[in-house]
């Protein structure tokens, strides 16, 4: 009898889904009209769960799965997983650490470059036919040079380090803040986020959100200042979103590149009117290469967990 696995989010790689269907009896909750009724009917036989980083899994759902042996997160964020409950239940929760690092770092760089060079607003200027009507060079404001910017990184985990390596290649001096200094890295540690913002031309958020809700507020944005840029490829809840919208509208910061938001997919509509913000739809890891590698790690974790082994990438056991 194939083990029963509950899937909370789609995996966008057909070959991974084919292997899941071959190995397991799959229960795709996101396809169900009445998920609660579905869990009542099938929850008792579920031994494994697959979820997404931004979806996670609650204590209530884990409690309704008495036979659960493993939670495999198709992602690296665990801020939406009740880790304390999983630990208490000796339930392995795994992540796809390392599989998406390069892709998320690439998008962070793309968002900063697109924002400081006005790539999207000028793209709209051209597509709308405005260039034909306003061919004079002065019709488009001068942009800002990225190379050499002072970059501050919030959270120097895998993604943060990959971003630091990328911007260093552009001649950017890098400083970072985190829960503490990281001895093995050469970049300068700044204990205070406010001071880091003050000393940076661009602040890039790469931190886990578990312990950092709302750390980027009006004070931090004002420290970054009217020439400063913010990039977020981590979690929307790291930022006080209303403060950010106001700072962008009032030009108290120069611009922002945002892939994540406090209440996805609901992006504050005020941002749609602003030309100093670049918007994405939580796509940082959404490449064929990353999602395939993530899917492979999910398959490996499920196999290990359901074989009663301690999964290699378990955070809780
Ligand atoms: C994915 C993420 O969008 O890794 C994370 O925590 O949020 C993203 O990589 C998500 O996990 C998709 O499942």
Boltz pocket constraint, residues with backbone or C-beta under 6 A from the ligand:
constraints:
  - pocket:
      binder: B
      contacts: [[A, 9], [A, 10], [A, 51], [A, 52], [A, 53], [A, 54], [A, 74], [A, 75], [A, 76], [A, 77], [A, 78], [A, 100], [A, 234], [A, 282], [A, 285]]
      max_distance: 6.0
